[in-house]
């Protein structure tokens, strides 16, 4: 996510990258595995902020991010802190506003949209990788 997307006039029109503390293999569109924790999502899993989650009390910048999470979702892209969203390096970010807003959401505010799929023509997955449906 870029600063100008959050503070510009338009909406954010793409999914956001998110990390989780652990992962379990990978599914398309991801191309790598970083863990084998059977209770964790695979890399490439698609999550979405539930449409029922009221975001009206959050600051305008956070609401814009959360609207993108509702419409386009998040893609699990790496292991790291749970539900960590990455922004580009920019000194104008105000973490004093954004961090409390993000802490206002929990994993229960999200739903799993896809744990992965393999479109026709996509590279075959390794034999030891199980796709979770």
N, CA, C and O atoms as a GROMACS GRO file, in nm:
protein
  532
    1UNK      N    1   0.085  -0.116   0.000
    1UNK     CA    2   0.000   0.000   0.000
    1UNK      C    3   0.091   0.123   0.000
    1UNK      O    4   0.193   0.127   0.068
    2UNK      N    5   0.051   0.221  -0.076
    2UNK     CA    6   0.130   0.343  -0.085
    2UNK      C    7   0.058   0.458  -0.013
    2UNK      O    8  -0.065   0.461  -0.005
    3UNK      N    9   0.137   0.551   0.038
    3UNK     CA   10   0.082   0.667   0.108
    3UNK      C   11  -0.016   0.743   0.020
    3UNK      O   12  -0.124   0.780   0.065
    4UNK      N   13   0.021   0.765  -0.107
    4UNK     CA   14  -0.066   0.843  -0.196
    4UNK      C   15  -0.198   0.772  -0.224
    4UNK      O   16  -0.297   0.837  -0.257
    5UNK      N   17  -0.202   0.639  -0.213
    5UNK     CA   18  -0.328   0.566  -0.229
    5UNK      C   19  -0.421   0.595  -0.111
    5UNK      O   20  -0.542   0.612  -0.129
    6UNK      N   21  -0.365   0.601   0.007
    6UNK     CA   22  -0.446   0.621   0.128
    6UNK      C   23  -0.491   0.766   0.140
    6UNK      O   24  -0.605   0.792   0.180
    7UNK      N   25  -0.406   0.859   0.106
    7UNK     CA   26  -0.439   1.001   0.126
    7UNK      C   27  -0.474   1.075  -0.002
    7UNK      O   28  -0.498   1.196   0.002
    8UNK      N   29  -0.477   1.005  -0.115
    8UNK     CA   30  -0.521   1.065  -0.240
    8UNK      C   31  -0.672   1.069  -0.248
    8UNK      O   32  -0.741   1.026  -0.155
    9UNK      N   33  -0.724   1.119  -0.358
    9UNK     CA   34  -0.869   1.137  -0.370
    9UNK      C   35  -0.943   1.008  -0.406
    9UNK      O   36  -1.061   0.994  -0.374
   10UNK      N   37  -0.877   0.916  -0.472
   10UNK     CA   38  -0.945   0.793  -0.514
   10UNK      C   39  -0.944   0.685  -0.408
   10UNK      O   40  -0.881   0.698  -0.303
   11UNK      N   41  -1.014   0.577  -0.438
   11UNK     CA   42  -1.016   0.461  -0.349
   11UNK      C   43  -0.897   0.369  -0.381
   11UNK      O   44  -0.840   0.377  -0.489
   12UNK      N   45  -0.862   0.285  -0.289
   12UNK     CA   46  -0.762   0.181  -0.312
   12UNK      C   47  -0.831   0.072  -0.391
   12UNK      O   48  -0.937   0.024  -0.350
   13UNK      N   49  -0.774   0.031  -0.503
   13UNK     CA   50  -0.844  -0.061  -0.593
   13UNK      C   51  -0.770  -0.193  -0.613
   13UNK      O   52  -0.763  -0.245  -0.725
   14UNK      N   53  -0.716  -0.247  -0.507
   14UNK     CA   54  -0.646  -0.376  -0.515
   14UNK      C   55  -0.642  -0.441  -0.378
   14UNK      O   56  -0.665  -0.378  -0.275
   15UNK      N   57  -0.614  -0.570  -0.380
   15UNK     CA   58  -0.596  -0.644  -0.255
   15UNK      C   59  -0.468  -0.597  -0.187
   15UNK      O   60  -0.379  -0.541  -0.250
   16UNK      N   61  -0.461  -0.620  -0.057
   16UNK     CA   62  -0.345  -0.582   0.021
   16UNK      C   63  -0.267  -0.705   0.065
   16UNK      O   64  -0.324  -0.813   0.083
   17UNK      N   65  -0.139  -0.688   0.081
   17UNK     CA   66  -0.049  -0.794   0.127
   17UNK      C   67  -0.058  -0.802   0.278
   17UNK      O   68  -0.057  -0.700   0.347
   18UNK      N   69  -0.068  -0.925   0.330
   18UNK     CA   70  -0.078  -0.945   0.474
   18UNK      C   71   0.015  -1.059   0.515
   18UNK      O   72   0.039  -1.152   0.438
   19UNK      N   73   0.066  -1.051   0.637
   19UNK     CA   74   0.148  -1.160   0.691
   19UNK      C   75   0.074  -1.227   0.806
   19UNK      O   76  -0.013  -1.168   0.870
   20UNK      N   77   0.110  -1.352   0.830
   20UNK     CA   78   0.059  -1.428   0.944
   20UNK      C   79   0.179  -1.490   1.015
   20UNK      O   80   0.285  -1.507   0.956
   21UNK      N   81   0.160  -1.524   1.142
   21UNK     CA   82   0.274  -1.574   1.220
   21UNK      C   83   0.323  -1.709   1.169
   21UNK      O   84   0.440  -1.742   1.186
   22UNK      N   85   0.237  -1.786   1.108
   22UNK     CA   86   0.274  -1.918   1.056
   22UNK      C   87   0.196  -1.942   0.928
   22UNK      O   88   0.098  -1.874   0.900
   23UNK      N   89   0.240  -2.039   0.851
   23UNK     CA   90   0.171  -2.073   0.727
   23UNK      C   91   0.180  -2.224   0.703
   23UNK      O   92   0.254  -2.295   0.771
   24UNK      N   93   0.103  -2.269   0.606
   24UNK     CA   94   0.099  -2.412   0.575
   24UNK      C   95   0.105  -2.430   0.424
   24UNK      O   96   0.001  -2.438   0.358
   25UNK      N   97   0.225  -2.438   0.369
   25UNK     CA   98   0.240  -2.456   0.226
   25UNK      C   99   0.200  -2.333   0.148
   25UNK      O  100   0.201  -2.221   0.200
   26UNK      N  101   0.164  -2.355   0.022
   26UNK     CA  102   0.120  -2.243  -0.060
   26UNK      C  103   0.019  -2.290  -0.163
   26UNK      O  104   0.016  -2.408  -0.200
   27UNK      N  105  -0.062  -2.198  -0.209
   27UNK     CA  106  -0.160  -2.221  -0.313
   27UNK      C  107  -0.150  -2.106  -0.413
   27UNK      O  108  -0.098  -1.999  -0.381
   28UNK      N  109  -0.200  -2.130  -0.532
   28UNK     CA  110  -0.196  -2.027  -0.635
   28UNK      C  111  -0.273  -1.904  -0.588
   28UNK      O  112  -0.383  -1.922  -0.535
   29UNK      N  113  -0.225  -1.783  -0.602
   29UNK     CA  114  -0.116  -1.740  -0.688
   29UNK      C  115   0.021  -1.736  -0.620
   29UNK      O  116   0.118  -1.693  -0.683
   30UNK      N  117   0.032  -1.780  -0.496
   30UNK     CA  118   0.162  -1.780  -0.430
   30UNK      C  119   0.256  -1.879  -0.499
   30UNK      O  120   0.212  -1.971  -0.568
   31UNK      N  121   0.386  -1.857  -0.478
   31UNK     CA  122   0.484  -1.942  -0.546
   31UNK      C  123   0.586  -2.002  -0.450
   31UNK      O  124   0.685  -2.061  -0.493
   32UNK      N  125   0.563  -1.986  -0.320
   32UNK     CA  126   0.658  -2.043  -0.225
   32UNK      C  127   0.588  -2.082  -0.095
   32UNK      O  128   0.483  -2.029  -0.060
   33UNK      N  129   0.649  -2.174  -0.026
   33UNK     CA  130   0.601  -2.215   0.107
   33UNK      C  131   0.701  -2.164   0.210
   33UNK      O  132   0.820  -2.152   0.182
   34UNK      N  133   0.652  -2.134   0.330
   34UNK     CA  134   0.741  -2.088   0.436
   34UNK      C  135   0.707  -2.155   0.568
   34UNK      O  136   0.757  -2.113   0.673
   35UNK      N  137   0.624  -2.257   0.566
   35UNK     CA  138   0.589  -2.325   0.689
   35UNK      C  139   0.498  -2.443   0.664
   35UNK      O  140   0.445  -2.460   0.554
   36UNK      N  141   0.482  -2.526   0.768
   36UNK     CA  142   0.398  -2.645   0.759
   36UNK      C  143   0.307  -2.659   0.880
   36UNK      O  144   0.277  -2.770   0.923
   37UNK      N  145   0.263  -2.548   0.936
   37UNK     CA  146   0.174  -2.550   1.051
   37UNK      C  147   0.032  -2.580   1.002
   37UNK      O  148  -0.030  -2.497   0.935
   38UNK      N  149  -0.020  -2.697   1.035
   38UNK     CA  150  -0.150  -2.740   0.981
   38UNK      C  151  -0.267  -2.654   1.027
   38UNK      O  152  -0.375  -2.663   0.968
   39UNK      N  153  -0.249  -2.572   1.129
   39UNK     CA  154  -0.358  -2.485   1.173
   39UNK      C  155  -0.348  -2.344   1.114
   39UNK      O  156  -0.426  -2.256   1.149
   40UNK      N  157  -0.251  -2.323   1.026
   40UNK     CA  158  -0.229  -2.191   0.966
   40UNK      C  159  -0.275  -2.190   0.821
   40UNK      O  160  -0.287  -2.295   0.758
   41UNK      N  161  -0.301  -2.071   0.767
   41UNK     CA  162  -0.341  -2.063   0.625
   41UNK      C  163  -0.221  -2.083   0.534
   41UNK      O  164  -0.107  -2.061   0.575
   42UNK      N  165  -0.245  -2.124   0.410
   42UNK     CA  166  -0.135  -2.133   0.315
   42UNK      C  167  -0.100  -1.995   0.259
   42UNK      O  168  -0.183  -1.904   0.260
   43UNK      N  169   0.023  -1.980   0.212
   43UNK     CA  170   0.057  -1.860   0.136
   43UNK      C  171  -0.036  -1.855   0.016
   43UNK      O  172  -0.064  -1.958  -0.046
   44UNK      N  173  -0.085  -1.738  -0.017
   44UNK     CA  174  -0.177  -1.723  -0.128
   44UNK      C  175  -0.324  -1.724  -0.088
   44UNK      O  176  -0.411  -1.694  -0.169
   45UNK      N  177  -0.353  -1.760   0.039
   45UNK     CA  178  -0.492  -1.759   0.085
   45UNK      C  179  -0.547  -1.617   0.075
   45UNK      O  180  -0.475  -1.520   0.097
   46UNK      N  181  -0.672  -1.608   0.042
   46UNK     CA  182  -0.737  -1.477   0.027
   46UNK      C  183  -0.835  -1.456   0.141
   46UNK      O  184  -0.924  -1.539   0.163
   47UNK      N  185  -0.819  -1.346   0.213
   47UNK     CA  186  -0.906  -1.309   0.324
   47UNK      C  187  -0.980  -1.181   0.288
   47UNK      O  188  -0.940  -1.109   0.197
   48UNK      N  189  -1.088  -1.153   0.360
   48UNK     CA  190  -1.162  -1.029   0.337
   48UNK      C  191  -1.219  -0.980   0.469
   48UNK      O  192  -1.264  -1.061   0.550
   49UNK      N  193  -1.215  -0.850   0.491
   49UNK     CA  194  -1.281  -0.791   0.607
   49UNK      C  195  -1.431  -0.808   0.587
   49UNK      O  196  -1.484  -0.773   0.482
   50UNK      N  197  -1.498  -0.861   0.687
   50UNK     CA  198  -1.642  -0.887   0.675
   50UNK      C  199  -1.718  -0.759   0.644
   50UNK      O  200  -1.690  -0.654   0.702
   51UNK      N  201  -1.812  -0.770   0.553
   51UNK     CA  202  -1.891  -0.652   0.515
   51UNK      C  203  -1.972  -0.600   0.632
   51UNK      O  204  -2.007  -0.482   0.635
   52UNK      N  205  -2.002  -0.685   0.729
   52UNK     CA  206  -2.081  -0.644   0.845
   52UNK      C  207  -1.999  -0.565   0.948
   52UNK      O  208  -2.056  -0.508   1.041
   53UNK      N  209  -1.867  -0.562   0.932
   53UNK     CA  210  -1.783  -0.491   1.031
   53UNK      C  211  -1.801  -0.341   1.014
   53UNK      O  212  -1.771  -0.287   0.908
   54UNK      N  213  -1.851  -0.275   1.118
   54UNK     CA  214  -1.872  -0.131   1.115
   54UNK      C  215  -1.737  -0.061   1.127
   54UNK      O  216  -1.664  -0.082   1.224
   55UNK      N  217  -1.702   0.021   1.029
   55UNK     CA  218  -1.574   0.091   1.030
   55UNK      C  219  -1.593   0.242   1.046
   55UNK      O  220  -1.496   0.318   1.035
   56UNK      N  221  -1.714   0.286   1.072
   56UNK     CA  222  -1.745   0.430   1.074
   56UNK      C  223  -1.676   0.507   1.186
   56UNK      O  224  -1.660   0.628   1.175
   57UNK      N  225  -1.635   0.442   1.293
   57UNK     CA  226  -1.572   0.512   1.405
   57UNK      C  227  -1.421   0.530   1.385
   57UNK      O  228  -1.356   0.599   1.464
   58UNK      N  229  -1.366   0.471   1.281
   58UNK     CA  230  -1.222   0.481   1.256
   58UNK      C  231  -1.189   0.610   1.182
   58UNK      O  232  -1.275   0.667   1.116
   59UNK      N  233  -1.063   0.657   1.192
   59UNK     CA  234  -1.022   0.776   1.116
   59UNK      C  235  -1.042   0.753   0.965
   59UNK      O  236  -1.041   0.638   0.919
   60UNK      N  237  -1.058   0.860   0.890
   60UNK     CA  238  -1.086   0.852   0.747
   60UNK      C  239  -0.981   0.770   0.672
   60UNK      O  240  -1.015   0.692   0.583
   61UNK      N  241  -0.854   0.787   0.707
   61UNK     CA  242  -0.748   0.712   0.637
   61UNK      C  243  -0.763   0.562   0.661
   61UNK      O  244  -0.746   0.483   0.568
   62UNK      N  245  -0.794   0.523   0.782
   62UNK     CA  246  -0.814   0.381   0.813
   62UNK      C  247  -0.940   0.329   0.745
   62UNK      O  248  -0.941   0.216   0.696
   63UNK      N  249  -1.045   0.409   0.740
   63UNK     CA  250  -1.168   0.366   0.671
   63UNK      C  251  -1.140   0.335   0.525
   63UNK      O  252  -1.194   0.239   0.471
   64UNK      N  253  -1.057   0.415   0.461
   64UNK     CA  254  -1.024   0.393   0.321
   64UNK      C  255  -0.952   0.259   0.303
   64UNK      O  256  -0.983   0.183   0.211
   65UNK      N  257  -0.858   0.230   0.392
   65UNK     CA  258  -0.786   0.102   0.388
   65UNK      C  259  -0.884  -0.012   0.414
   65UNK      O  260  -0.880  -0.114   0.345
   66UNK      N  261  -0.969   0.005   0.513
   66UNK     CA  262  -1.063  -0.101   0.549
   66UNK      C  263  -1.167  -0.126   0.439
   66UNK      O  264  -1.212  -0.239   0.421
   67UNK      N  265  -1.204  -0.022   0.364
   67UNK     CA  266  -1.294  -0.041   0.250
   67UNK      C  267  -1.228  -0.130   0.144
   67UNK      O  268  -1.292  -0.215   0.084
   68UNK      N  269  -1.098  -0.108   0.121
   68UNK     CA  270  -1.025  -0.193   0.027
   68UNK      C  271  -1.020  -0.336   0.078
   68UNK      O  272  -1.030  -0.431   0.000
   69UNK      N  273  -1.004  -0.353   0.209
   69UNK     CA  274  -1.003  -0.487   0.268
   69UNK      C  275  -1.138  -0.555   0.251
   69UNK      O  276  -1.145  -0.677   0.234
   70UNK      N  277  -1.245  -0.478   0.255
   70UNK     CA  278  -1.379  -0.535   0.236
   70UNK      C  279  -1.404  -0.571   0.090
   70UNK      O  280  -1.464  -0.674   0.060
   71UNK      N  281  -1.358  -0.486   0.000
   71UNK     CA  282  -1.389  -0.507  -0.142
   71UNK      C  283  -1.289  -0.600  -0.212
   71UNK      O  284  -1.329  -0.690  -0.286
   72UNK      N  285  -1.159  -0.578  -0.189
   72UNK     CA  286  -1.056  -0.652  -0.262
   72UNK      C  287  -0.986  -0.758  -0.177
   72UNK      O  288  -0.925  -0.850  -0.231
   73UNK      N  289  -0.993  -0.744  -0.046
   73UNK     CA  290  -0.936  -0.844   0.043
   73UNK      C  291  -0.788  -0.830   0.067
   73UNK      O  292  -0.725  -0.729   0.035
   74UNK      N  293  -0.735  -0.937   0.125
   74UNK     CA  294  -0.593  -0.946   0.158
   74UNK      C  295  -0.542  -1.080   0.108
   74UNK      O  296  -0.616  -1.178   0.103
   75UNK      N  297  -0.416  -1.083   0.071
   75UNK     CA  298  -0.352  -1.207   0.026
   75UNK      C  299  -0.238  -1.238   0.122
   75UNK      O  300  -0.149  -1.156   0.142
   76UNK      N  301  -0.241  -1.359   0.181
   76UNK     CA  302  -0.134  -1.401   0.271
   76UNK      C  303  -0.007  -1.416   0.187
   76UNK      O  304  -0.003  -1.496   0.094
   77UNK      N  305   0.096  -1.336   0.221
   77UNK     CA  306   0.215  -1.330   0.137
   77UNK      C  307   0.345  -1.364   0.209
   77UNK      O  308   0.448  -1.381   0.144
   78UNK      N  309   0.342  -1.373   0.342
   78UNK     CA  310   0.467  -1.402   0.412
   78UNK      C  311   0.436  -1.436   0.557
   78UNK      O  312   0.327  -1.409   0.606
   79UNK      N  313   0.534  -1.495   0.623
   79UNK     CA  314   0.525  -1.515   0.768
   79UNK      C  315   0.580  -1.390   0.835
   79UNK      O  316   0.670  -1.325   0.783
   80UNK      N  317   0.525  -1.356   0.950
   80UNK     CA  318   0.567  -1.239   1.025
   80UNK      C  319   0.468  -1.216   1.137
   80UNK      O  320   0.415  -1.312   1.194
   81UNK      N  321   0.442  -1.092   1.168
   81UNK     CA  322   0.341  -1.060   1.269
   81UNK      C  323   0.203  -1.095   1.214
   81UNK      O  324   0.179  -1.082   1.094
   82UNK      N  325   0.113  -1.139   1.301
   82UNK     CA  326  -0.022  -1.172   1.258
   82UNK      C  327  -0.093  -1.049   1.203
   82UNK      O  328  -0.093  -0.942   1.265
   83UNK      N  329  -0.153  -1.066   1.086
   83UNK     CA  330  -0.238  -0.964   1.022
   83UNK      C  331  -0.164  -0.831   1.003
   83UNK      O  332  -0.222  -0.724   1.024
   84UNK      N  333  -0.038  -0.838   0.964
   84UNK     CA  334   0.044  -0.719   0.943
   84UNK      C  335   0.033  -0.676   0.797
   84UNK      O  336   0.063  -0.753   0.706
   85UNK      N  337  -0.011  -0.553   0.775
   85UNK     CA  338  -0.026  -0.495   0.642
   85UNK      C  339   0.096  -0.409   0.615
   85UNK      O  340   0.138  -0.331   0.700
   86UNK      N  341   0.152  -0.422   0.497
   86UNK     CA  342   0.274  -0.350   0.462
   86UNK      C  343   0.242  -0.223   0.385
   86UNK      O  344   0.160  -0.224   0.293
   87UNK      N  345   0.308  -0.114   0.423
   87UNK     CA  346   0.302   0.010   0.349
   87UNK      C  347   0.441   0.044   0.298
   87UNK      O  348   0.541   0.006   0.358
   88UNK      N  349   0.448   0.116   0.188
   88UNK     CA  350   0.578   0.159   0.136
   88UNK      C  351   0.646   0.252   0.236
   88UNK      O  352   0.581   0.316   0.318
   89UNK      N  353   0.777   0.258   0.227
   89UNK     CA  354   0.852   0.350   0.314
   89UNK      C  355   0.815   0.493   0.276
   89UNK      O  356   0.830   0.535   0.161
   90UNK      N  357   0.766   0.566   0.374
   90UNK     CA  358   0.728   0.705   0.350
   90UNK      C  359   0.720   0.773   0.486
   90UNK      O  360   0.646   0.729   0.574
   91UNK      N  361   0.796   0.880   0.504
   91UNK     CA  362   0.802   0.950   0.634
   91UNK      C  363   0.669   1.014   0.672
   91UNK      O  364   0.650   1.055   0.786
   92UNK      N  365   0.577   1.024   0.578
   92UNK     CA  366   0.448   1.089   0.607
   92UNK      C  367   0.348   0.997   0.678
   92UNK      O  368   0.248   1.046   0.731
   93UNK      N  369   0.372   0.865   0.680
   93UNK     CA  370   0.280   0.776   0.752
   93UNK      C  371   0.273   0.819   0.897
   93UNK      O  372   0.375   0.853   0.957
   94UNK      N  373   0.155   0.820   0.955
   94UNK     CA  374   0.138   0.852   1.096
   94UNK      C  375   0.094   0.726   1.170
   94UNK      O  376  -0.024   0.696   1.180
   95UNK      N  377   0.192   0.652   1.221
   95UNK     CA  378   0.162   0.528   1.291
   95UNK      C  379   0.086   0.552   1.421
   95UNK      O  380   0.025   0.459   1.474
   96UNK      N  381   0.090   0.674   1.471
   96UNK     CA  382   0.012   0.707   1.590
   96UNK      C  383  -0.138   0.705   1.562
   96UNK      O  384  -0.218   0.694   1.655
   97UNK      N  385  -0.177   0.714   1.435
   97UNK     CA  386  -0.316   0.704   1.394
   97UNK      C  387  -0.346   0.564   1.341
   97UNK      O  388  -0.446   0.502   1.378
   98UNK      N  389  -0.259   0.515   1.255
   98UNK     CA  390  -0.285   0.388   1.189
   98UNK      C  391  -0.275   0.267   1.282
   98UNK      O  392  -0.361   0.178   1.277
   99UNK      N  393  -0.174   0.262   1.367
   99UNK     CA  394  -0.158   0.145   1.454
   99UNK      C  395  -0.278   0.123   1.546
   99UNK      O  396  -0.325   0.010   1.556
  100UNK      N  397  -0.329   0.226   1.614
  100UNK     CA  398  -0.449   0.202   1.697
  100UNK      C  399  -0.570   0.157   1.613
  100UNK      O  400  -0.650   0.076   1.660
  101UNK      N  401  -0.582   0.208   1.491
  101UNK     CA  402  -0.693   0.167   1.406
  101UNK      C  403  -0.681   0.019   1.371
  101UNK      O  404  -0.778  -0.056   1.382
  102UNK      N  405  -0.563  -0.023   1.331
  102UNK     CA  406  -0.543  -0.165   1.297
  102UNK      C  407  -0.562  -0.254   1.420
  102UNK      O  408  -0.613  -0.365   1.408
  103UNK      N  409  -0.522  -0.206   1.536
  103UNK     CA  410  -0.544  -0.285   1.659
  103UNK      C  411  -0.692  -0.296   1.692
  103UNK      O  412  -0.732  -0.381   1.771
  104UNK      N  413  -0.775  -0.210   1.632
  104UNK     CA  414  -0.919  -0.217   1.651
  104UNK      C  415  -0.986  -0.331   1.576
  104UNK      O  416  -1.105  -0.356   1.594
  105UNK      N  417  -0.910  -0.399   1.491
  105UNK     CA  418  -0.961  -0.516   1.419
  105UNK      C  419  -0.900  -0.642   1.478
  105UNK      O  420  -0.788  -0.641   1.530
  106UNK      N  421  -0.975  -0.751   1.471
  106UNK     CA  422  -0.922  -0.880   1.515
  106UNK      C  423  -0.935  -0.979   1.400
  106UNK      O  424  -1.002  -0.951   1.300
  107UNK      N  425  -0.871  -1.094   1.413
  107UNK     CA  426  -0.882  -1.197   1.309
  107UNK      C  427  -1.027  -1.239   1.288
  107UNK      O  428  -1.064  -1.278   1.178
  108UNK      N  429  -1.109  -1.231   1.392
  108UNK     CA  430  -1.251  -1.267   1.379
  108UNK      C  431  -1.328  -1.171   1.289
  108UNK      O  432  -1.439  -1.204   1.245
  109UNK      N  433  -1.271  -1.054   1.260
  109UNK     CA  434  -1.337  -0.958   1.171
  109UNK      C  435  -1.318  -0.995   1.024
  109UNK      O  436  -1.373  -0.928   0.936
  110UNK      N  437  -1.242  -1.100   0.997
  110UNK     CA  438  -1.211  -1.140   0.860
  110UNK      C  439  -1.273  -1.276   0.829
  110UNK      O  440  -1.297  -1.357   0.918
  111UNK      N  441  -1.297  -1.297   0.701
  111UNK     CA  442  -1.345  -1.427   0.654
  111UNK      C  443  -1.251  -1.477   0.546
  111UNK      O  444  -1.188  -1.398   0.475
  112UNK      N  445  -1.242  -1.608   0.534
  112UNK     CA  446  -1.159  -1.668   0.430
  112UNK      C  447  -1.242  -1.675   0.302
  112UNK      O  448  -1.352  -1.730   0.301
  113UNK      N  449  -1.189  -1.620   0.197
  113UNK     CA  450  -1.256  -1.622   0.067
  113UNK      C  451  -1.210  -1.742  -0.013
  113UNK      O  452  -1.291  -1.819  -0.063
  114UNK      N  453  -1.079  -1.759  -0.024
  114UNK     CA  454  -1.020  -1.874  -0.094
  114UNK      C  455  -0.899  -1.920  -0.015
  114UNK      O  456  -0.813  -1.840   0.022
  115UNK      N  457  -0.892  -2.049   0.010
  115UNK     CA  458  -0.769  -2.105   0.063
  115UNK      C  459  -0.679  -2.146  -0.053
  115UNK      O  460  -0.571  -2.201  -0.031
  116UNK      N  461  -0.722  -2.121  -0.173
  116UNK     CA  462  -0.641  -2.145  -0.289
  116UNK      C  463  -0.711  -2.228  -0.394
  116UNK      O  464  -0.807  -2.299  -0.366
  117UNK      N  465  -0.662  -2.218  -0.513
  117UNK     CA  466  -0.714  -2.295  -0.625
  117UNK      C  467  -0.606  -2.305  -0.731
  117UNK      O  468  -0.507  -2.232  -0.726
  118UNK      N  469  -0.624  -2.391  -0.825
  118UNK     CA  470  -0.528  -2.412  -0.932
  118UNK      C  471  -0.599  -2.395  -1.065
  118UNK      O  472  -0.668  -2.486  -1.110
  119UNK      N  473  -0.583  -2.279  -1.128
  119UNK     CA  474  -0.649  -2.258  -1.257
  119UNK      C  475  -0.587  -2.348  -1.363
  119UNK      O  476  -0.472  -2.391  -1.350
  120UNK      N  477  -0.662  -2.377  -1.469
  120UNK     CA  478  -0.606  -2.459  -1.576
  120UNK      C  479  -0.485  -2.389  -1.635
  120UNK      O  480  -0.485  -2.267  -1.654
  121UNK      N  481  -0.384  -2.465  -1.662
  121UNK     CA  482  -0.261  -2.409  -1.718
  121UNK      C  483  -0.162  -2.360  -1.615
  121UNK      O  484  -0.049  -2.325  -1.650
  122UNK      N  485  -0.201  -2.358  -1.487
  122UNK     CA  486  -0.108  -2.313  -1.381
  122UNK      C  487  -0.007  -2.423  -1.355
  122UNK      O  488  -0.037  -2.540  -1.376
  123UNK      N  489   0.112  -2.386  -1.311
  123UNK     CA  490   0.212  -2.488  -1.281
  123UNK      C  491   0.160  -2.586  -1.176
  123UNK      O  492   0.084  -2.547  -1.086
  124UNK      N  493   0.200  -2.711  -1.187
  124UNK     CA  494   0.159  -2.813  -1.090
  124UNK      C  495   0.225  -2.786  -0.957
  124UNK      O  496   0.338  -2.739  -0.950
  125UNK      N  497   0.153  -2.817  -0.851
  125UNK     CA  498   0.207  -2.802  -0.716
  125UNK      C  499   0.298  -2.919  -0.686
  125UNK      O  500   0.286  -3.024  -0.748
  126UNK      N  501   0.391  -2.903  -0.590
  126UNK     CA  502   0.475  -3.016  -0.551
  126UNK      C  503   0.389  -3.129  -0.497
  126UNK      O  504   0.283  -3.105  -0.440
  127UNK      N  505   0.434  -3.253  -0.514
  127UNK     CA  506   0.357  -3.371  -0.474
  127UNK      C  507   0.328  -3.372  -0.325
  127UNK      O  508   0.225  -3.427  -0.284
  128UNK      N  509   0.414  -3.314  -0.243
  128UNK     CA  510   0.394  -3.318  -0.098
  128UNK      C  511   0.306  -3.204  -0.046
  128UNK      O  512   0.287  -3.193   0.075
  129UNK      N  513   0.251  -3.121  -0.132
  129UNK     CA  514   0.167  -3.010  -0.090
  129UNK      C  515   0.021  -3.045  -0.104
  129UNK      O  516  -0.023  -3.087  -0.211
  130UNK      N  517  -0.054  -3.029   0.002
  130UNK     CA  518  -0.196  -3.058   0.003
  130UNK      C  519  -0.272  -2.927  -0.009
  130UNK      O  520  -0.249  -2.836   0.071
  131UNK      N  521  -0.361  -2.915  -0.104
  131UNK     CA  522  -0.444  -2.795  -0.116
  131UNK      C  523  -0.564  -2.810  -0.026
  131UNK      O  524  -0.635  -2.911  -0.030
  132UNK      N  525  -0.586  -2.709   0.057
  132UNK     CA  526  -0.697  -2.712   0.152
  132UNK      C  527  -0.816  -2.644   0.087
  132UNK      O  528  -0.801  -2.534   0.032
  133UNK      N  529  -0.930  -2.705   0.090
  133UNK     CA  530  -1.051  -2.646   0.033
  133UNK      C  531  -1.155  -2.629   0.139
  133UNK      O  532  -1.264  -2.580   0.111
   0.00000   0.00000   0.00000
